[in-house]
Amino acid sequence: MLNKFGTTYNRLRVITFVIPIVFFVLICRLFYWQIIRGPELQTKSEKQHQTVTVLTAKRGDILDSEGGVLAGTKNLYHLYVYKPQMKISNNDLVELLMTSLTPDQEASTAADLRKYLQDRLALSSNWISLKHYLSSDEKEKVEKQKIVGLGFEDEYVRYYPEASMGAHILGFVGQDAAGQEQGYFGLEGYFDRMLKGREGKVRTEKDGQGNPILIGNYQFLHAIEGKAIQTTIDKKIQFVAESYLKEGIQKYQALAGNVIIMESKTGKIKAMASYPNYDPGKFSEFDKSSYKSPLMADLFEPGSIFKPLVMAAALNEKLVTPETKCDICSGPINIGKYTIKTWNEEYHSQTTMTDVIVNSDNTGMVFAARKLGPDKFSDYLSKYGLGKKTKIEIQEEVSGTLREGKKYGEIDLATNSFGQGIAVTPIQIITAINTIANGGKYISPSLIEGTTPIQRSVLNPEAASDMTQIMVEAVDRGEAKHAKPAGLSVAGKTGTAQIPIDGRYDPKKTIASFIGFFPSQNPKYTMLVTFREPQTSIWGSETAAPLWFAIAKQLLL
């Protein structure tokens, strides 16, 4: 009796011990499947009995200043078939479609297209995509055949009606890592979220065979079109700039070239041309190095076109006047182991500040920079917007760097005064020079109509007026005087900057440039022209200046 009781007692003890353990294990498994793995399993379940169709949103257009299309979106069509509704055989459907469809990239010949359609129809799915990017004509031909089971969805393709014109302004539309439409570079990259809009979705339930459940869950989210943006670009001026730039590159045998034309009073960019360029509609056929805009993304040593900025600062501080004479300009200037010379090794004792700019005298610029001192020198460069982004609406803009006053050595101040040893972007230098054109007021550049520019006072009107007159003298009496059209009043400056290679300057490789504004009083346009490594002449006065004046003449017409 005791043994039987003892055995029963032991069994009850085991059961009492085991049941909580089993219950605990069950609770843990339920927690694992419902809480930890729950979201994942729910997602898998939804994929098995739900189908989602993405409705592409139409991308917003990019327009010129007059509303013309620079980048637009074509409405094309996606052809599909729902096989349960078909009343003809696969072969008959293919033959009917062959009379309406044309070969394309997916199938380049009629034979390829026939095989492609046959392979698609052989798939086991009920809903089959047959062909993407049908034109309106193709869609109309298919619809006229009234084939039961066929349907269409809207599709959109980016196109650029002017081909490569303005490529570095626009950028292009490609695909991201997930295969989704994505804008890259230029305005397409900068305004991608605004332009792309929001895609729509159609979510429906389906049964085990993939057929839609008519009374099942159905959700429809409309696609929202992207917003159009209107640029400040004048298509006629852009065409002139690009045409003349290409001719100039060929004429002067340069590796590359740039033109920026800015509306002086507003900072609006009317044209930006760079060559070599690419076709945004066929971007994959071009080297990736051509995608970035060199006007925003490339730093260069500006050389003598930088000199008016330094001289204007010295005038503004009343440290010099246009008639102030240089007392260190009778010969080369020695600073430690370095020697500062003029570009032609000609020296003018007691030269005035006006003639320093007219003759592009490096020693005279050292004189002006020393008057300013490192702190004021650095402060003015910052006010001009150097060392920081201009905030122009281009994705790939860079800022460069600006040395603080306390970090300037004597040789740094000297070489920077004539645009050597300092790096800027073309958009930075033209915006800075435009400060002089605007009576001393800095105005940030913009590519978008309706943008409120950043404005700040940098120079007093008297200093800006004096600097303008000095730049007029530089054009009328300087190296580029032979290129100026008669009757045109221009304030400008040539530049010839040697290119640093492996820590030294190559005397035969230069960036030739000309910058200025016209008319000199109450200017309408500020313009920069640069050539990289021109072969016919290394000098800006013999390459960039003639092209600058040729474009200016066209703008006046």
C-alpha positions as CSV (number, residue, x, y, z in Angstrom):
1,M,0.0,0.0,0.0
2,L,2.8,2.4,0.8
3,N,4.7,1.4,-2.3
4,K,1.6,2.1,-4.5
5,F,1.1,5.4,-2.7
6,G,4.8,6.3,-3.1
7,T,4.7,5.5,-6.8
8,T,1.6,7.7,-7.3
9,Y,3.2,10.5,-5.3
10,N,6.3,10.4,-7.4
11,R,4.3,10.5,-10.6
12,L,2.4,13.5,-9.3
13,R,5.6,15.2,-8.5
14,V,7.0,14.6,-12.0
15,I,3.8,15.8,-13.6
16,T,3.7,18.9,-11.3
17,F,7.3,19.6,-12.3
18,V,6.9,18.9,-16.1
19,I,3.7,20.8,-16.8
20,P,5.1,24.2,-15.9
21,I,8.1,23.5,-18.0
22,V,6.0,22.5,-21.0
23,F,3.8,25.5,-20.4
24,F,6.8,27.8,-20.2
25,V,8.3,26.4,-23.5
26,L,4.9,26.9,-25.2
27,I,4.7,30.4,-24.0
28,C,8.3,31.1,-25.3
29,R,7.5,29.6,-28.7
30,L,4.3,31.6,-29.0
31,F,6.2,34.7,-28.0
32,Y,8.9,33.9,-30.6
33,W,6.4,33.3,-33.5
34,Q,3.9,36.0,-32.6
35,I,6.0,38.7,-31.3
36,I,9.6,38.3,-32.6
37,R,8.8,36.7,-36.0
38,G,5.2,38.0,-36.2
39,P,5.8,41.0,-38.4
40,E,8.0,39.0,-40.8
41,L,5.4,36.2,-41.1
42,Q,2.6,38.7,-41.5
43,T,4.6,40.4,-44.4
44,K,5.1,37.0,-46.0
45,S,1.5,36.2,-45.6
46,E,0.5,39.5,-47.2
47,K,2.8,38.8,-50.1
48,Q,1.2,35.4,-50.7
49,H,-2.4,36.6,-50.8
50,Q,-2.0,40.2,-51.8
51,T,-0.7,41.8,-55.0
52,V,0.6,45.4,-55.2
53,T,0.8,47.4,-58.4
54,V,2.9,50.5,-58.3
55,L,1.6,53.5,-60.2
56,T,4.5,55.7,-61.4
57,A,4.2,59.4,-60.8
58,K,4.9,61.8,-63.6
59,R,8.1,63.6,-63.0
60,G,7.9,67.4,-63.0
61,D,9.3,69.4,-66.0
62,I,12.3,71.7,-65.9
63,L,11.6,74.8,-67.8
64,D,13.6,77.7,-69.1
65,S,12.8,81.4,-68.2
66,E,10.1,81.6,-70.9
67,G,8.4,78.3,-70.0
68,G,10.1,76.2,-72.7
69,V,10.9,72.6,-71.8
70,L,14.5,71.8,-70.9
71,A,13.7,68.4,-69.3
72,G,10.3,66.8,-69.8
73,T,8.4,63.6,-69.3
74,K,6.9,61.5,-72.1
75,N,3.7,59.6,-71.4
76,L,4.2,56.0,-72.7
77,Y,2.3,52.8,-72.0
78,H,2.9,49.4,-70.5
79,L,1.1,46.5,-72.2
80,Y,0.0,43.5,-70.1
81,V,-2.4,40.6,-70.4
82,Y,-4.7,38.9,-67.9
83,K,-4.7,35.3,-69.3
84,P,-8.0,34.1,-67.7
85,Q,-9.9,36.6,-69.9
86,M,-8.1,35.6,-73.1
87,K,-10.3,34.1,-75.8
88,I,-7.6,33.4,-78.3
89,S,-4.5,31.2,-78.3
90,N,-1.1,32.5,-77.3
91,N,0.1,32.1,-80.9
92,D,-2.8,34.0,-82.3
93,L,-2.2,36.8,-79.8
94,V,1.4,37.1,-80.8
95,E,0.6,37.3,-84.5
96,L,-2.0,40.0,-83.8
97,L,0.5,42.0,-81.7
98,M,3.2,41.7,-84.3
99,T,1.1,43.9,-86.6
100,S,1.0,46.7,-84.0
101,L,4.3,46.6,-82.1
102,T,7.7,47.7,-83.3
103,P,11.1,46.3,-82.2
104,D,13.0,48.2,-79.5
105,Q,15.8,47.7,-77.0
106,E,14.2,44.7,-75.5
107,A,13.9,43.0,-78.9
108,S,15.7,44.7,-81.8
109,T,14.3,42.7,-84.7
110,A,10.9,41.4,-85.6
111,A,12.1,37.8,-85.0
112,D,13.4,38.8,-81.6
113,L,10.1,40.5,-80.7
114,R,8.1,37.5,-81.7
115,K,10.2,35.2,-79.6
116,Y,10.1,37.7,-76.7
117,L,6.3,37.7,-76.7
118,Q,6.1,34.0,-77.0
119,D,8.4,33.5,-74.0
120,R,6.4,36.0,-72.0
121,L,3.1,34.3,-72.7
122,A,4.6,30.9,-71.8
123,L,4.9,32.0,-68.1
124,S,2.6,30.3,-65.7
125,S,1.3,33.5,-64.1
126,N,-2.2,34.8,-64.9
127,W,-1.0,38.5,-65.1
128,I,1.9,38.9,-67.5
129,S,3.8,42.0,-68.6
130,L,4.1,41.9,-72.4
131,K,5.9,45.1,-73.4
132,H,7.1,48.4,-71.9
133,Y,7.2,51.9,-73.3
134,L,4.6,51.7,-76.1
135,S,4.1,54.9,-78.0
136,S,0.6,56.5,-78.4
137,D,0.5,55.1,-82.0
138,E,1.3,51.6,-80.9
139,K,-1.3,51.8,-78.1
140,E,-3.9,53.0,-80.5
141,K,-3.2,50.2,-83.0
142,V,-3.4,47.5,-80.3
143,E,-6.7,49.0,-78.9
144,K,-8.3,48.9,-82.4
145,Q,-7.9,45.2,-82.5
146,K,-10.1,44.9,-79.4
147,I,-8.3,41.9,-78.0
148,V,-10.0,40.7,-74.7
149,G,-7.6,40.4,-71.8
150,L,-5.1,43.1,-72.8
151,G,-4.7,46.2,-70.7
152,F,-2.4,49.3,-70.4
153,E,-0.7,51.2,-67.6
154,D,0.8,54.7,-67.9
155,E,4.6,54.8,-67.9
156,Y,6.9,57.9,-68.0
157,V,10.2,58.4,-69.6
158,R,12.5,61.4,-69.0
159,Y,13.5,63.2,-72.2
160,Y,15.7,66.2,-73.0
161,P,14.5,68.0,-76.2
162,E,17.7,70.0,-76.5
163,A,19.9,66.9,-76.2
164,S,23.3,68.0,-74.6
165,M,22.4,71.7,-74.3
166,G,22.5,72.6,-70.6
167,A,23.6,69.1,-69.6
168,H,25.6,70.3,-66.6
169,I,22.7,72.5,-65.4
170,L,20.1,69.7,-65.7
171,G,21.8,66.5,-64.6
172,F,19.9,63.3,-65.5
173,V,17.5,60.7,-64.2
174,G,18.8,57.2,-63.6
175,Q,18.0,54.4,-61.1
176,D,19.1,53.9,-57.5
177,A,20.3,50.6,-55.9
178,A,16.6,49.5,-55.5
179,G,15.8,50.2,-59.2
180,Q,13.8,53.2,-58.4
181,E,13.9,56.4,-60.4
182,Q,16.5,58.8,-59.0
183,G,17.8,62.2,-60.2
184,Y,21.5,62.7,-60.2
185,F,23.7,65.9,-60.5
186,G,22.5,69.3,-61.5
187,L,18.9,70.4,-61.0
188,E,17.6,66.8,-61.3
189,G,19.7,65.8,-58.3
190,Y,19.2,68.9,-56.3
191,F,15.4,68.9,-56.7
192,D,14.9,65.2,-57.0
193,R,12.2,64.9,-54.2
194,M,10.2,67.8,-55.6
195,L,10.4,66.6,-59.2
196,K,9.7,63.0,-58.7
197,G,6.3,63.4,-56.8
198,R,4.8,60.4,-55.0
199,E,4.1,57.1,-56.6
200,G,0.7,55.5,-56.2
201,K,-0.2,51.9,-55.3
202,V,-3.1,49.5,-56.0
203,R,-3.3,46.7,-53.4
204,T,-5.7,43.7,-54.0
205,E,-6.2,40.3,-52.5
206,K,-5.7,37.1,-54.6
207,D,-6.6,33.4,-54.1
208,G,-4.2,30.4,-54.3
209,Q,-4.2,30.5,-58.1
210,G,-3.3,34.2,-58.2
211,N,-6.8,35.3,-59.2
212,P,-8.1,38.5,-57.7
213,I,-10.8,38.1,-55.0
214,L,-13.6,40.4,-56.1
215,I,-14.9,41.0,-52.5
216,G,-11.4,41.0,-51.0
217,N,-9.5,43.9,-49.5
218,Y,-8.8,46.7,-52.1
219,Q,-6.8,49.8,-51.6
220,F,-6.0,52.6,-54.1
221,L,-3.5,55.3,-53.5
222,H,-3.3,58.0,-56.3
223,A,0.1,58.9,-57.7
224,I,0.9,62.6,-57.2
225,E,2.7,64.3,-60.0
226,G,6.1,66.0,-59.4
227,K,6.2,69.8,-59.4
228,A,7.7,71.6,-62.3
229,I,10.5,74.1,-61.7
230,Q,11.2,77.2,-63.9
231,T,14.8,78.2,-64.3
232,T,16.4,81.5,-65.0
233,I,18.1,80.1,-68.1
234,D,17.5,82.0,-71.3
235,K,17.6,79.3,-74.0
236,K,18.8,81.7,-76.7
237,I,21.7,82.9,-74.6
238,Q,22.5,79.3,-73.6
239,F,22.6,78.4,-77.3
240,V,25.0,81.3,-78.1
241,A,27.3,80.5,-75.1
242,E,27.5,76.8,-76.0
243,S,28.0,77.4,-79.8
244,Y,30.7,80.0,-79.3
245,L,32.4,77.9,-76.6
246,K,32.7,74.9,-78.9
247,E,34.1,77.1,-81.6
248,G,36.6,78.7,-79.2
249,I,37.8,75.3,-78.0
250,Q,38.5,74.2,-81.5
251,K,40.1,77.5,-82.5
252,Y,42.4,77.7,-79.5
253,Q,42.9,73.9,-79.2
254,A,42.0,73.8,-75.6
255,L,41.2,70.7,-73.5
256,A,38.1,72.2,-72.0
257,G,36.3,75.5,-71.5
258,N,33.5,77.2,-69.5
259,V,31.2,80.2,-69.9
260,I,28.9,81.7,-67.2
261,I,26.6,84.6,-67.9
262,M,24.9,86.2,-64.9
263,E,22.3,89.0,-64.8
264,S,24.3,91.5,-62.8
265,K,21.5,93.2,-60.8
266,T,19.7,89.9,-59.8
267,G,22.3,87.2,-59.7
268,K,20.1,85.1,-62.0
269,I,22.1,82.7,-64.2
270,K,21.2,83.2,-67.8
271,A,23.5,80.6,-69.3
272,M,26.1,78.1,-68.1
273,A,28.1,76.2,-70.7
274,S,30.9,73.7,-70.2
275,Y,32.7,71.5,-72.7
276,P,33.2,68.6,-72.9
277,N,29.7,67.7,-71.9
278,Y,27.2,64.9,-72.4
279,D,23.7,64.0,-73.4
280,P,21.5,63.5,-70.3
281,G,19.1,61.3,-72.3
282,K,22.0,59.0,-73.1
283,F,24.1,59.5,-70.0
284,S,25.2,55.9,-69.8
285,E,27.1,56.2,-73.1
286,F,29.4,58.9,-71.6
287,D,32.3,58.7,-69.1
288,K,31.2,59.3,-65.5
289,S,33.8,62.0,-65.2
290,S,31.7,64.3,-67.4
291,Y,28.6,64.3,-65.2
292,K,29.7,66.9,-62.6
293,S,29.5,70.5,-63.5
294,P,33.0,71.9,-63.6
295,L,31.5,75.4,-62.9
296,M,30.4,74.2,-59.4
297,A,32.5,71.1,-58.6
298,D,36.0,72.0,-59.9
299,L,38.4,74.3,-58.0
300,F,41.0,76.2,-59.9
301,E,43.6,78.9,-59.2
302,P,42.1,82.1,-60.7
303,G,45.2,84.0,-61.4
304,S,44.9,87.7,-62.4
305,I,41.1,87.7,-62.6
306,F,41.3,87.6,-58.8
307,K,43.2,90.9,-58.6
308,P,40.2,93.3,-58.7
309,L,38.8,91.7,-55.6
310,V,42.0,92.4,-53.6
311,M,42.4,95.9,-55.0
312,A,38.7,96.7,-54.3
313,A,39.1,95.7,-50.7
314,A,42.2,98.0,-50.3
315,L,40.2,100.9,-51.9
316,N,37.3,100.2,-49.6
317,E,39.5,100.4,-46.5
318,K,40.9,103.7,-47.8
319,L,44.4,102.2,-47.6
320,V,45.0,103.1,-51.2
321,T,43.4,105.2,-53.9
322,P,43.5,104.7,-57.7
323,E,46.5,107.2,-57.8
324,T,48.4,105.7,-54.9
325,K,52.0,104.9,-56.0
326,C,53.7,101.6,-55.3
327,D,57.1,102.0,-53.6
328,I,58.1,98.3,-54.0
329,C,57.4,97.8,-57.7
330,S,60.8,98.8,-59.2
331,G,61.9,95.1,-59.3
332,P,61.3,91.6,-58.1
333,I,60.2,91.1,-54.4
334,N,62.2,88.6,-52.4
335,I,60.4,86.8,-49.6
336,G,62.6,84.2,-47.9
337,K,63.6,81.7,-50.6
338,Y,60.9,82.9,-53.0
339,T,61.0,85.7,-55.6
340,I,57.8,87.5,-56.8
341,K,58.1,88.7,-60.4
342,T,55.8,90.3,-62.9
343,W,54.3,88.1,-65.7
344,N,56.6,89.7,-68.3
345,E,59.4,90.7,-66.0
346,E,58.9,94.3,-66.7
347,Y,58.8,96.7,-63.7
348,H,57.3,100.1,-63.3
349,S,58.7,102.2,-60.4
350,Q,56.1,104.3,-58.6
351,T,53.3,102.8,-60.7
352,T,49.8,103.7,-59.6
353,M,47.2,101.3,-58.4
354,T,45.2,101.8,-61.6
355,D,48.3,100.8,-63.7
356,V,48.9,97.8,-61.4
357,I,45.6,96.4,-62.7
358,V,46.1,97.7,-66.2
359,N,49.6,96.0,-66.4
360,S,48.5,93.0,-64.2
361,D,51.5,93.8,-62.0
362,N,52.1,91.1,-59.4
363,T,54.4,93.2,-57.3
364,G,51.8,96.0,-57.1
365,M,49.3,93.4,-55.8
366,V,51.7,92.4,-53.1
367,F,51.9,96.1,-52.1
368,A,48.0,96.3,-51.9
369,A,47.8,93.1,-49.9
370,R,50.4,94.2,-47.4
371,K,48.3,97.4,-46.9
372,L,45.3,95.2,-46.0
373,G,47.2,92.7,-43.8
374,P,46.3,89.0,-43.3
375,D,43.2,89.5,-41.2
376,K,41.4,92.1,-43.4
377,F,42.6,90.1,-46.5
378,S,40.9,86.9,-45.2
379,D,37.8,88.8,-44.0
380,Y,37.1,90.3,-47.4
381,L,37.6,87.0,-49.2
382,S,34.9,85.6,-46.8
383,K,32.6,88.5,-47.5
384,Y,33.0,87.9,-51.2
385,G,31.7,84.4,-50.6
386,L,34.9,82.5,-51.1
387,G,35.5,79.3,-49.1
388,K,31.8,78.6,-48.8
389,K,29.1,77.3,-51.1
390,T,27.1,80.0,-53.0
391,K,24.0,77.8,-52.4
392,I,23.2,77.7,-56.1
393,E,20.8,74.9,-56.9
394,I,23.3,72.4,-58.2
395,Q,23.8,69.1,-56.4
396,E,27.5,68.8,-56.8
397,E,28.6,72.3,-55.7
398,V,31.8,72.4,-53.5
399,S,33.0,75.1,-51.2
400,G,36.8,75.0,-51.2
401,T,38.7,76.3,-48.2
402,L,39.7,79.7,-47.0
403,R,42.7,80.3,-44.9
404,E,42.2,82.3,-41.6
405,G,44.1,85.5,-41.3
406,K,46.3,84.2,-38.5
407,K,47.4,81.3,-40.7
408,Y,48.7,83.5,-43.4
409,G,52.5,83.6,-43.9
410,E,54.1,86.4,-45.7
411,I,54.5,84.4,-48.9
412,D,50.9,83.2,-48.7
413,L,49.6,86.7,-48.5
414,A,51.8,87.7,-51.4
415,T,50.9,84.9,-53.8
416,N,47.2,84.9,-52.9
417,S,47.1,88.6,-53.8
418,F,47.5,87.8,-57.5
419,G,45.4,84.7,-57.5
420,Q,48.0,82.0,-56.9
421,G,47.9,79.4,-54.1
422,I,44.2,79.9,-53.6
423,A,41.4,77.8,-55.1
424,V,37.9,78.9,-56.1
425,T,35.1,77.6,-58.3
426,P,34.0,79.5,-61.4
427,I,30.6,80.3,-59.8
428,Q,32.4,81.7,-56.7
429,I,34.7,84.0,-58.7
430,I,31.9,85.4,-61.0
431,T,29.6,86.0,-58.0
432,A,32.5,87.8,-56.2
433,I,33.3,90.0,-59.2
434,N,29.6,90.7,-59.6
435,T,29.8,92.5,-56.2
436,I,31.8,95.2,-57.9
437,A,29.2,95.4,-60.8
438,N,26.5,95.9,-58.2
439,G,28.0,98.9,-56.5
440,G,29.5,96.8,-53.7
441,K,26.6,94.6,-52.9
442,Y,27.0,90.8,-52.9
443,I,24.1,88.9,-54.5
444,S,24.0,85.2,-54.4
445,P,23.5,83.4,-57.7
446,S,20.4,81.4,-58.6
447,L,19.1,79.1,-61.3
448,I,15.4,79.2,-60.2
449,E,12.9,81.9,-60.9
450,G,11.3,83.5,-57.8
451,T,14.3,82.8,-55.5
452,T,15.1,85.5,-53.0
453,P,18.9,86.0,-53.2
454,I,21.2,86.5,-50.2
455,Q,22.4,90.1,-50.2
456,R,25.0,91.9,-48.1
457,S,27.1,95.0,-48.4
458,V,30.8,94.3,-49.0
459,L,32.1,97.5,-50.6
460,N,31.0,101.1,-50.3
461,P,29.6,102.5,-53.6
462,E,32.7,104.8,-54.0
463,A,35.2,102.0,-53.8
464,A,33.1,99.9,-56.2
465,S,32.9,102.8,-58.6
466,D,36.6,103.4,-58.5
467,M,37.3,99.7,-59.0
468,T,34.9,99.7,-62.0
469,Q,36.7,102.6,-63.6
470,I,40.1,100.8,-63.0
471,M,38.7,97.7,-64.8
472,V,37.5,99.8,-67.7
473,E,41.0,101.2,-68.0
474,A,42.4,97.6,-67.9
475,V,40.2,96.7,-70.9
476,D,40.9,99.9,-72.8
477,R,44.7,100.0,-72.2
478,G,45.5,96.4,-71.3
479,E,46.6,93.3,-73.2
480,A,43.0,92.6,-74.4
481,K,42.3,96.0,-75.9
482,H,42.6,94.6,-79.5
483,A,39.7,92.3,-78.9
484,K,37.1,94.8,-77.6
485,P,34.4,95.8,-80.1
486,A,34.2,99.5,-80.8
487,G,31.6,101.3,-78.8
488,L,31.3,98.7,-76.1
489,S,32.1,99.9,-72.5
490,V,33.4,97.0,-70.5
491,A,34.9,96.6,-67.1
492,G,37.0,93.5,-67.1
493,K,40.3,91.7,-66.3
494,T,42.3,89.0,-68.1
495,G,43.8,86.0,-66.3
496,T,46.5,83.5,-67.1
497,A,47.0,81.0,-64.3
498,Q,49.7,78.3,-64.4
499,I,48.4,74.9,-63.5
500,P,50.0,73.2,-60.5
501,I,51.2,69.7,-61.3
502,D,53.1,67.5,-58.8
503,G,53.8,70.4,-56.5
504,R,55.1,72.8,-59.1
505,Y,53.7,75.1,-61.8
506,D,53.9,74.0,-65.4
507,P,54.8,77.1,-67.5
508,K,53.2,75.8,-70.6
509,K,49.9,74.6,-69.1
510,T,47.6,77.4,-68.1
511,I,44.0,78.3,-67.4
512,A,43.3,81.3,-69.6
513,S,40.4,83.5,-68.5
514,F,38.5,86.8,-68.9
515,I,36.0,88.1,-66.5
516,G,34.0,91.3,-66.5
517,F,30.6,93.1,-66.8
518,F,29.0,95.4,-69.4
519,P,27.9,98.1,-69.9
520,S,30.4,99.3,-67.4
521,Q,27.9,101.7,-65.9
522,N,24.6,100.2,-65.0
523,P,25.7,96.7,-66.1
524,K,23.3,94.1,-67.5
525,Y,25.5,91.0,-67.6
526,T,28.5,89.7,-65.8
527,M,30.4,87.0,-67.6
528,L,33.3,84.6,-67.1
529,V,35.1,82.7,-69.9
530,T,37.9,80.1,-69.1
531,F,39.9,77.8,-71.3
532,R,42.0,74.9,-69.9
533,E,45.4,74.4,-71.6
534,P,44.8,76.3,-74.8
535,Q,47.5,75.4,-77.3
536,T,47.6,78.3,-79.7
537,S,48.4,80.7,-76.9
538,I,48.7,80.3,-73.2
539,W,47.5,83.9,-72.5
540,G,43.9,84.8,-71.5
541,S,44.2,88.1,-73.5
542,E,44.6,86.1,-76.8
543,T,42.1,83.3,-76.1
544,A,39.5,83.9,-73.4
545,A,39.1,87.6,-74.0
546,P,38.3,87.4,-77.8
547,L,35.6,84.8,-77.0
548,W,34.2,86.9,-74.2
549,F,33.8,89.9,-76.5
550,A,32.3,87.8,-79.3
551,I,29.6,86.5,-76.9
552,A,29.1,90.0,-75.4
553,K,28.5,91.4,-78.9
554,Q,25.8,88.7,-79.6
555,L,24.1,89.6,-76.3
556,L,23.9,93.2,-77.3
557,L,22.3,92.2,-80.6
